[in-house]
């Protein structure tokens, strides 16, 4: 069995248990503002950062809401994220960022202002100035913003070292993609002369697309995935089987052991932070 | 021969690029007119970078460049286009330092003009930026003021909205305040209305109206020195803020600040509250000296 799959599972499992704890903390009224859970979609960041770590690439990362798993998978401090969600000054954004505007200076993760998709042109500008590997993450809804399309075009024109990730869960709040549009982001990117593909969130499939990619050019991956919780964490979507459950089952005992350890670790972290007054 | 504002901007830009302090970005920069002659003839290899015509994306890309420490000069050729271009400047660049302690300094050259350019492109729109915390707004109309604005920006880590006006580009004079021991009014002119003040003072003399003139360079932050308070306190009828934007914004805000600081009534005069058409008969221009003196007479004589 490949270590890559287990490494990716370790990250995904940590994220899943973290998000379950966020949900629980909200149920218990410890979190007092809207929050955006990445549960169900965790295999995208888990795979990407496992691959990049193996390659020794430390990219600048631009996220938006539903970005907890990117924050955690890139190795940013979970305690600072817990504190942020509790509105504390010790949080990763000093208690200002809530769930949607988190960041990590140490891990080169840049925060989001709340305008859907604004991170895309901002990331493009950042990549133009730095010429460093850059990842920008958007949902299938924010990808529809007109300025996202303008930014894709300019990134392609300037051949910037930027990877556009569309986390396509097919939903904007509860409106399905087919109701909103009749086109796909990978085709749009191809129209801008950019390399692009549509794929699922299996770690092996993501690995196939990223193993030879070293940010020599702009690329867009539209990764189809499954959202476990509603838009703002107020409820659960249908009980879909997500990539996490598939991998847990497929990887067997070793994964189950990792999963149990992560569950205990995350519960302990949350308990410890909740006990601080 | 004194230097025009146009040549001053051009020289500042040339140095900004050639000394590696940053680059200049915008749409159609390297076209025939070189943005009213304010840009040196430099190209992408020199740091003069053309954006596509996607306004919202362009302003946001420039913001990303600022976030990376690129000190961009971002040129928007008509202030009305800021309704698209300013989105990330005011929502990201202006908030980034406070939210994440990541400064995002960008020098937004926002260029106003009037006359036959219709309902969107014309006039100043600095009120758009004025309301947002974390951004500075300055409206230089002279060479000295432009050099000062640029110098402030280079020694600061905040975004700057620089409200320019094309009619100031030929100006070679610095504009001095006039403060009398006793005046009827104190005028606080902003942007291109400042260039009407010479004529206004002459017209006022003919009407036996005595004016203090206090030129407004900084729109935000807006501080009121004691000499301004004293001048307004000593003005018999109060003050008047003149602007090249609609009055429901910067002009009203400044008038309110002045009024609160002194207890004096402060009026406003800017664009008329209507949409500008293209033909001269339906255009909407900043208040002229003639229009300002009429307003002062109305206040003085209670007409």
Interface residues (C-beta under 8 A of the other chain):
Chain A: X93 X94 X96 X97 X101 X103 X105 X110 X111 X113 X114 X115 X118 X120 X121 X122 X123 X124 X125 X126 X127 X128 X129 X130 X146 X147 X148 X149 X150 X151 X153 X154 X157
Chain B: X51 X52 X54 X56 X57 X58 X60 X61 X62 X63 X64 X65 X66 X67 X68 X69 X70 X87 X88 X91 X92 X95 X96 X98 X99 X100 X101 X102
